Amino acid sequence: MEIVYAEDKKSFVEAIETIRAGECVHIDSISSVSDSAKDFLDAAVKLADKGGELVCESEGFDTRREQGALLFPLCRALSELEQAGRKARRHSGIERAKSEGKYKGRKPIAVNGELFESVVARWRGGELNARQAMALLELKPNTFYRRIKEQEEQKMKDYKQMEHEIKSEIKDAVRQSRHDLGELKKQVRAEAKEVKKAADEKLELHDVEREMRKDRIRAEVEHHDAVRQMRKDVEAEARELKKMMENE
């Protein structure tokens, strides 16, 4: 089992952050690594959740042994009791402030938006671990992860808004396309009617010209027939006149 030695609060916090299941954190005393009982209880609970062990020389705690195994459950119970007490006191204070008209809600921690985006991007990319990202932003874990959650929720809202706008634009485009198609169909039908009308008129004109041509041919034929008949009559009269002259 690997043992990580922590001599002060900073090294203790780092050890808790980087500890792996089965490893053990060794401290000289609780007071050397924590400024308050609350901080120690929270750290002990976090260490237990990660599957680590704790050895404290001065207080004689060793969670690896049977007599020290109760430390973590005791710390968890005390931590939950302390959290419940804090929530109750806070709720009571808020209710009192509300009744006096003084409650305005918790003032949000100011964070540089560009810096936050940059640091979180580096954290997501693996360039920074969570502890380093929090240090750069000067944020506590709860605030850090809450801001990330708020960022993700805002991005989801923005995405949904963008999706809604795109869908609206597509619907408008489809509606306009249908309208344009309808107008185009009307225009095509009108042009088709004009073309048909012009074709019908042209056919009628052709029919008239054809009939005129027939009448002209018929007149020419009749004229030729009349001329031929006149010629026959003249020839017949000429023969009769010649015959009469011969008889005299």
TORDO-729455 format. One line per 4 residues: number of its first residue (from 1); for each residue y, x, z of C-alpha. Coordinates in Angstrom, 2 decimals, always signed. Layout:
NUM = Y/X/Z ~ ...
This chain:
1 = +0.00/+0.00/+0.00 ~ +3.39/+1.40/-1.01 ~ +6.01/+1.54/+1.75 ~ +9.73/+1.25/+1.01
5 = +12.01/+2.62/+3.72 ~ +15.35/+0.90/+4.33 ~ +17.87/+2.59/+6.63 ~ +20.89/+0.28/+6.26
9 = +21.91/-3.13/+4.96 ~ +22.45/-1.95/+1.38 ~ +19.06/-0.26/+1.07 ~ +17.43/-3.25/+2.80
13 = +18.95/-5.70/+0.29 ~ +17.90/-3.45/-2.62 ~ +14.38/-3.22/-1.22 ~ +14.12/-7.00/-0.92
17 = +15.37/-7.42/-4.52 ~ +12.94/-4.91/-6.03 ~ +9.90/-5.46/-3.79 ~ +6.61/-6.41/-5.40
21 = +3.71/-8.35/-3.95 ~ +1.63/-6.20/-1.61 ~ +4.39/-3.64/-0.90 ~ +5.88/-3.13/+2.55
25 = +9.50/-2.69/+3.71 ~ +9.91/-0.42/+6.72 ~ +13.07/-0.62/+8.93 ~ +14.05/+0.98/+12.21
29 = +15.62/-2.16/+13.72 ~ +16.97/-5.53/+12.74 ~ +20.51/-4.58/+13.71 ~ +20.46/-1.54/+11.40
33 = +19.87/-3.64/+8.27 ~ +21.57/-6.95/+9.07 ~ +24.93/-8.08/+10.43 ~ +23.65/-11.44/+11.66
37 = +20.48/-13.28/+12.54 ~ +21.06/-15.60/+9.59 ~ +21.13/-12.72/+7.09 ~ +17.92/-11.27/+8.52
41 = +16.14/-14.65/+8.52 ~ +17.13/-15.28/+4.90 ~ +15.97/-11.78/+3.88 ~ +12.66/-12.18/+5.72
45 = +11.99/-15.53/+4.03 ~ +12.77/-14.03/+0.63 ~ +10.47/-11.08/+1.34 ~ +7.67/-13.45/+2.35
49 = +8.15/-15.54/-0.81 ~ +7.75/-12.40/-2.93 ~ +4.49/-11.47/-1.16 ~ +5.86/-8.41/+0.64
53 = +5.29/-7.14/+4.17 ~ +7.71/-6.01/+6.91 ~ +7.51/-3.36/+9.58 ~ +10.23/-3.11/+12.26
57 = +9.87/-0.11/+14.61 ~ +12.27/-1.07/+17.44 ~ +11.21/-4.71/+17.72 ~ +7.54/-3.86/+17.15
61 = +6.97/-6.25/+14.22 ~ +4.28/-5.52/+11.63 ~ +3.31/-8.43/+9.40 ~ +0.32/-6.49/+8.12
65 = -1.37/-7.00/+11.48 ~ -2.60/-10.17/+13.12 ~ -0.08/-10.18/+15.97 ~ +2.84/-9.74/+13.53
69 = +1.64/-12.23/+10.95 ~ +3.52/-15.04/+12.69 ~ +6.90/-13.38/+12.06 ~ +7.38/-14.82/+8.58
73 = +6.50/-18.43/+9.52 ~ +8.79/-18.14/+12.53 ~ +11.63/-16.72/+10.40 ~ +11.15/-19.50/+7.84
77 = +11.29/-22.18/+10.54 ~ +14.39/-20.65/+12.14 ~ +16.06/-20.25/+8.71 ~ +15.40/-23.89/+7.82
81 = +16.71/-24.95/+11.22 ~ +19.86/-22.87/+10.72 ~ +20.37/-24.29/+7.20 ~ +19.94/-27.83/+8.48
85 = +22.48/-27.14/+11.24 ~ +24.97/-25.68/+8.75 ~ +24.58/-28.66/+6.43 ~ +25.02/-31.09/+9.32
89 = +28.14/-29.30/+10.56 ~ +29.55/-29.08/+7.05 ~ +28.85/-32.75/+6.36 ~ +30.45/-33.73/+9.65
93 = +33.52/-31.61/+8.86 ~ +33.81/-33.09/+5.36 ~ +33.55/-36.66/+6.68 ~ +36.21/-35.94/+9.29
97 = +38.50/-34.35/+6.67 ~ +37.94/-37.33/+4.35 ~ +38.87/-39.76/+7.09 ~ +42.07/-37.78/+7.67
101 = +42.82/-37.57/+3.95 ~ +42.61/-33.77/+3.95 ~ +39.39/-33.19/+1.97 ~ +39.95/-31.88/-1.53
105 = +36.50/-30.47/-2.21 ~ +35.38/-26.87/-2.32 ~ +37.68/-24.66/-4.33 ~ +35.70/-23.12/-7.21
109 = +35.40/-19.35/-7.31 ~ +37.57/-17.95/-10.08 ~ +35.57/-15.98/-12.66 ~ +36.85/-14.23/-15.77
113 = +35.23/-16.21/-18.58 ~ +34.99/-13.34/-21.09 ~ +33.65/-10.94/-18.45 ~ +31.10/-13.52/-17.31
117 = +29.88/-14.10/-20.89 ~ +29.60/-10.36/-21.49 ~ +27.76/-9.59/-18.25 ~ +25.37/-12.54/-18.61
121 = +24.59/-11.49/-22.20 ~ +23.74/-7.98/-20.97 ~ +21.65/-9.48/-18.17 ~ +19.75/-11.74/-20.58
125 = +19.19/-8.79/-22.89 ~ +17.62/-6.74/-20.09 ~ +20.42/-4.17/-19.95 ~ +21.29/-5.28/-16.40
129 = +19.20/-6.72/-13.60 ~ +20.40/-9.71/-11.61 ~ +21.72/-7.60/-8.72 ~ +23.79/-5.40/-11.05
133 = +25.17/-8.44/-12.88 ~ +26.17/-10.07/-9.59 ~ +27.85/-6.87/-8.44 ~ +29.91/-6.60/-11.63
137 = +31.01/-10.22/-11.30 ~ +31.39/-10.04/-7.51 ~ +29.32/-13.21/-7.14 ~ +26.66/-14.22/-4.66
141 = +23.23/-15.23/-5.99 ~ +23.79/-18.98/-5.51 ~ +27.14/-18.86/-7.32 ~ +25.77/-16.58/-10.07
145 = +22.81/-18.80/-10.91 ~ +24.88/-21.98/-10.52 ~ +27.41/-20.65/-13.02 ~ +24.60/-19.77/-15.43
149 = +23.20/-23.29/-15.07 ~ +26.67/-24.76/-15.66 ~ +27.04/-22.50/-18.71 ~ +23.70/-23.68/-20.12
153 = +24.59/-27.32/-19.44 ~ +27.96/-26.86/-21.16 ~ +26.29/-25.21/-24.15 ~ +23.85/-28.12/-24.31
157 = +26.77/-30.58/-24.20 ~ +28.54/-28.61/-26.94 ~ +25.34/-28.54/-28.99 ~ +24.86/-32.30/-28.60
161 = +28.51/-32.88/-29.50 ~ +28.16/-30.67/-32.57 ~ +24.91/-32.44/-33.48 ~ +26.66/-35.80/-33.14
165 = +29.57/-34.64/-35.32 ~ +27.21/-33.26/-37.97 ~ +25.22/-36.50/-38.02 ~ +28.46/-38.48/-38.34
169 = +29.59/-36.24/-41.21 ~ +26.22/-36.68/-42.93 ~ +26.41/-40.47/-42.52 ~ +29.96/-40.48/-43.92
173 = +28.87/-38.29/-46.83 ~ +25.87/-40.55/-47.57 ~ +28.09/-43.64/-47.34 ~ +30.66/-42.07/-49.69
177 = +27.91/-40.96/-52.09 ~ +26.52/-44.48/-52.20 ~ +30.00/-45.86/-52.85 ~ +30.61/-43.28/-55.60
181 = +27.21/-44.04/-57.12 ~ +28.01/-47.76/-57.12 ~ +31.34/-47.12/-58.83 ~ +29.62/-44.86/-61.36
185 = +27.05/-47.56/-62.11 ~ +29.85/-50.09/-62.67 ~ +31.63/-47.65/-64.99 ~ +28.42/-46.93/-66.91
189 = +27.69/-50.66/-67.29 ~ +31.27/-51.30/-68.51 ~ +31.02/-48.45/-71.02 ~ +27.61/-49.72/-72.16
193 = +29.13/-53.15/-72.81 ~ +31.93/-51.59/-74.84 ~ +29.45/-49.54/-76.85 ~ +27.31/-52.63/-77.49
197 = +30.37/-54.63/-78.49 ~ +31.49/-51.90/-80.90 ~ +27.96/-51.66/-82.31 ~ +27.79/-55.43/-82.79
201 = +31.17/-55.43/-84.51 ~ +30.05/-52.60/-86.75 ~ +26.87/-54.45/-87.63 ~ +28.90/-57.57/-88.45
205 = +31.16/-55.47/-90.67 ~ +28.12/-54.02/-92.40 ~ +26.79/-57.55/-92.95 ~ +30.11/-58.63/-94.50
209 = +30.21/-55.57/-96.74 ~ +26.61/-56.19/-97.77 ~ +27.34/-59.79/-98.70 ~ +30.47/-58.76/-100.63
213 = +28.42/-56.18/-102.46 ~ +25.81/-58.82/-103.30 ~ +28.51/-61.22/-104.52 ~ +30.03/-58.49/-106.68
217 = +26.66/-57.63/-108.21 ~ +25.94/-61.32/-108.74 ~ +29.32/-61.77/-110.46 ~ +28.71/-58.74/-112.67
221 = +25.28/-60.06/-113.66 ~ +26.70/-63.48/-114.45 ~ +29.50/-61.85/-116.49 ~ +26.98/-59.78/-118.47
225 = +24.87/-62.91/-119.07 ~ +27.95/-64.84/-120.27 ~ +28.97/-61.99/-122.60 ~ +25.44/-61.77/-123.97
229 = +25.35/-65.55/-124.55 ~ +28.77/-65.47/-126.27 ~ +27.52/-62.70/-128.50 ~ +24.47/-64.73/-129.41
233 = +26.65/-67.77/-130.17 ~ +29.02/-65.71/-132.32 ~ +26.13/-64.15/-134.21 ~ +24.60/-67.61/-134.77
237 = +27.88/-68.98/-136.07 ~ +28.29/-65.93/-138.31 ~ +24.86/-66.52/-139.81 ~ +25.64/-70.19/-140.41
241 = +28.93/-69.29/-142.07 ~ +27.25/-66.70/-144.28 ~ +24.58/-69.16/-145.25 ~ +27.12/-71.78/-146.23
245 = +29.02/-69.25/-148.34 ~ +25.85/-68.24/-150.15 ~ +25.00/-71.84/-150.96 ~ +28.39/-72.42/-152.60
